[in-house]
């Protein structure tokens, strides 16, 4: 008798939600998409083949399609909810960092955003991502490295712009 892929749903729900939230932002939209993932999984539970991968990989495949469906036809960026921000030190600095990071991630291509969501949202290893996407582990590692390099470049440019604007006085004013 085949193993039930949804026998232990709690950790699966958390990881799928994290992936979805990483892609479309936390909140009701991510909850709706996560619900859609599990609704489809329940509907097609009999199609799960444990020889093809772990239940998480199967669910993340469904989640990728649900995210694509949710994003199709509407250009949308992840929303940052003020209640989700942990206020340590300077709250303004935290908000600026989160907004800057969200903008930099939006500037990546679809593949880069998906790789980051699988790695850091779903907490998959490069090997697991490779299995899910049909890629070699090394290719995933290289793609992640390049994506992170582009992201760091975007963040570095944004930080440079912020520093310049803070250092330069407004036009027509004196710094003294």
C-alpha positions in Angstrom: 0.0 0.0 0.0 1.5 3.4 -1.0 2.4 5.8 1.7 0.0 8.7 2.3 1.9 11.9 1.3 -0.3 14.0 3.6 0.1 11.7 6.7 2.1 14.4 8.6 0.7 17.7 7.3 2.0 20.2 9.8 5.6 20.5 8.7 4.5 20.3 5.1 2.0 23.2 5.5 4.7 25.4 7.1 7.3 24.7 4.4 4.8 25.2 1.5 3.4 28.4 3.1 7.0 29.7 3.5 7.7 29.0 -0.1 4.5 30.7 -1.2 5.0 33.7 1.1 8.5 34.1 -0.2 7.1 34.3 -3.8 4.0 36.5 -3.3 4.3 38.0 0.2 2.9 37.0 3.6 -0.7 37.3 4.5 -4.1 36.3 3.2 -3.0 35.8 -0.4 -0.3 33.4 0.7 -2.8 31.6 2.9 -5.2 31.3 0.0 -2.6 29.9 -2.4 -1.3 27.5 0.3 -4.9 26.3 0.8 -5.2 25.8 -3.0 -2.1 23.7 -2.9 -3.5 21.4 -0.3 -6.9 21.3 -1.9 -5.3 20.1 -5.1 -3.1 17.7 -3.2 -6.1 16.1 -1.6 -7.9 15.9 -4.9 -5.0 14.3 -6.6 -3.6 12.4 -3.7 -3.8 9.1 -5.6 -1.4 10.4 -8.2 1.4 10.8 -5.7 4.3 8.4 -6.5 6.8 8.1 -3.7 9.4 6.7 -6.2 9.5 10.1 -7.8 10.3 12.1 -4.6 9.3 13.1 -1.2 5.9 14.5 -0.4 7.4 18.0 0.0 8.8 17.9 -3.5 5.4 16.8 -4.9 3.6 19.6 -2.9 6.2 22.2 -4.0 5.6 21.3 -7.6 1.9 21.9 -7.0 2.8 25.1 -5.2 4.8 26.4 -8.1 1.9 26.0 -10.4 -0.5 27.6 -7.9 1.8 30.6 -7.5 2.1 31.0 -11.2 -1.7 30.9 -11.5 -2.0 33.5 -8.7 0.5 35.8 -10.3 -0.7 35.4 -13.9 -2.5 38.4 -15.2 -1.4 40.6 -12.4 1.9 42.1 -11.8 2.4 42.2 -8.1 5.1 42.5 -5.6 5.4 40.9 -2.2 3.8 43.2 0.4 5.5 44.0 3.6 3.1 44.0 6.5 4.2 46.3 9.3 3.0 43.8 11.9 5.6 41.3 10.6 8.6 43.5 11.1 10.7 42.7 14.2 11.6 46.1 15.7 15.2 45.9 16.9 17.1 49.0 17.2 16.1 51.6 14.6 12.6 50.7 13.3 13.1 53.0 10.3 16.2 51.2 9.3 14.5 47.8 9.4 11.7 49.1 7.2 14.1 50.5 4.7 16.1 47.3 4.6 13.0 45.1 4.1 11.7 47.4 1.4 15.1 47.6 -0.3 15.4 43.8 -0.2 11.9 43.3 -1.6 12.6 45.7 -4.4 15.9 43.9 -5.2 14.2 40.5 -5.3 11.5 41.9 -7.6 14.3 43.0 -9.9 15.4 39.4 -10.4 14.1 37.2 -13.2 11.4 34.6 -12.5 13.9 31.8 -12.3 16.0 33.6 -9.7 13.0 34.4 -7.6 11.9 30.8 -7.7 15.4 29.5 -6.8 15.6 31.9 -3.8 12.1 30.9 -2.7 12.9 27.2 -2.9 16.2 27.6 -1.1 15.3 30.1 1.6 11.4 29.9 1.6 11.0 26.1 1.4 14.5 25.6 3.0 15.5 23.0 0.4 19.1 22.1 -0.3 20.6 22.5 -3.8 20.4 18.7 -4.2 16.6 18.8 -3.4 16.0 21.7 -5.7 17.8 19.9 -8.4 15.6 16.8 -7.9 12.5 19.0 -8.0 13.5 21.0 -11.1 15.3 18.2 -13.0 18.7 19.9 -12.7 22.1 18.7 -11.5 23.1 19.8 -8.0 26.1 21.8 -9.4 23.9 23.6 -11.9 21.5 24.6 -9.0 24.5 25.8 -6.9 25.9 27.9 -9.8 22.4 29.4 -10.5 21.9 30.2 -6.9 25.4 31.8 -6.6 24.7 33.9 -9.7 21.3 35.0 -8.4 22.8 35.9 -5.0 25.6 37.8 -6.7 23.0 39.8 -8.7 20.9 40.4 -5.6 24.0 41.6 -3.6 24.8 43.9 -6.5 21.3 45.4 -6.5 21.5 45.8 -2.7 24.9 47.4 -2.9 23.7 49.9 -5.5 20.6 50.7 -3.4 22.8 51.2 -0.3 25.1 53.5 -2.3 22.1 55.5 -3.5 20.9 55.8 0.1 24.3 56.9 1.4 24.7 59.4 -1.4 21.3 61.0 -0.8 22.0 61.2 2.9 25.4 62.8 2.4 24.4 65.2 -0.4 22.4 68.3 0.7 19.2 69.1 -1.0 19.6 71.4 -4.1 19.8 75.0 -3.2 20.6 74.4 0.4 23.9 74.7 2.3 25.3 71.9 4.3 26.3 74.4 6.9 
